[in-house]
Amino acid sequence: GQNIDQPTEMTATEGAIVQINCTYQTSGFNGLFWYQQHAGEAPTFLSYNVLDGLEEKGRFSSFLSRSKGYSYLLLKELQMKDSASYLCAAPRGSNYQLIWGAGTKLIIKP
Amino acid sequence: ETGVTQTPRHLVMGMTNKKSLKCEQHLGHNAMYWYKQSAKKPLELMFVYNFKEQTENNSVPSRFSPECPNSSHLFLHLHTLQPEDSALYLCASSQDPVGGGTDTQYFGPGTRLTVL
């Protein structure tokens, strides 16, 4: 089957670093997305990885290992505003559909 | 207005009511999507429209009826809903659906629907 797994909830401290993991099983591979969703708001695009390795965008980085079916989102210098759900998603194959994880709720404590 | 807008933001309706959700995208995109988001569950794709034509219907009950009059507007007509239909309904758009799902989707803020 095709599915995406990510932890339900994580807690971290302001100023620290946190890694949110995502494992996926899809038929074929066409990249992996990360989205951020604050409570009551729209999911917003963070990153899209199609090649192995780490891609850095400021405080956020995303890593992909295609051989392991694994990705992670790395958040550095955590700020209170980073408290949100982080959604992992991958294209299902040759159609327009994305398979979504249930999201990881990240709680930042002072 | 920029991005993707949705109205209303909140909706409470009885099981016998008829209501409609509206989505508008100001990004010049060609594809639009309806998703259902329930607590602690993955986003569920409901419908996809590509150049105003419906291309996906993921076995959605007929009490949900989509309408796409043009590439910028998308509606979801609701009729005889059940309490389990209570959820956040998200609209999204993307530039080029031919990319097979690899095109970034941009979401609206959603409509929080409660069915009594």
Chai-1 contact restraints between the chains, C-beta under 6 A:
chainA,res_idxA,chainB,res_idxB,connection_type,confidence,min_distance_angstrom,max_distance_angstrom,comment,restraint_id
A,N30,B,T102,contact,1.0,0.0,6.0,A-B,restraint_1
A,G31,B,T102,contact,1.0,0.0,6.0,A-B,restraint_2
A,E41,B,P109,contact,1.0,0.0,6.0,A-B,restraint_3
A,A42,B,F107,contact,1.0,0.0,6.0,A-B,restraint_4
A,A42,B,G108,contact,1.0,0.0,6.0,A-B,restraint_5
A,A42,B,P109,contact,1.0,0.0,6.0,A-B,restraint_6
A,P43,B,F107,contact,1.0,0.0,6.0,A-B,restraint_7
A,F45,B,T104,contact,1.0,0.0,6.0,A-B,restraint_8
A,P91,B,G100,contact,1.0,0.0,6.0,A-B,restraint_9
A,P91,B,G101,contact,1.0,0.0,6.0,A-B,restraint_10
A,P91,B,T102,contact,1.0,0.0,6.0,A-B,restraint_11
A,S94,B,G100,contact,1.0,0.0,6.0,A-B,restraint_12
A,Y96,B,V48,contact,1.0,0.0,6.0,A-B,restraint_13
A,Y96,B,P97,contact,1.0,0.0,6.0,A-B,restraint_14
A,Y96,B,G101,contact,1.0,0.0,6.0,A-B,restraint_15
A,Q97,B,L45,contact,1.0,0.0,6.0,A-B,restraint_16
A,Q97,B,G101,contact,1.0,0.0,6.0,A-B,restraint_17
A,L98,B,G101,contact,1.0,0.0,6.0,A-B,restraint_18
A,W100,B,P42,contact,1.0,0.0,6.0,A-B,restraint_19
A,W100,B,L43,contact,1.0,0.0,6.0,A-B,restraint_20
A,A102,B,K40,contact,1.0,0.0,6.0,A-B,restraint_21
A,A102,B,K41,contact,1.0,0.0,6.0,A-B,restraint_22
A,A102,B,P42,contact,1.0,0.0,6.0,A-B,restraint_23
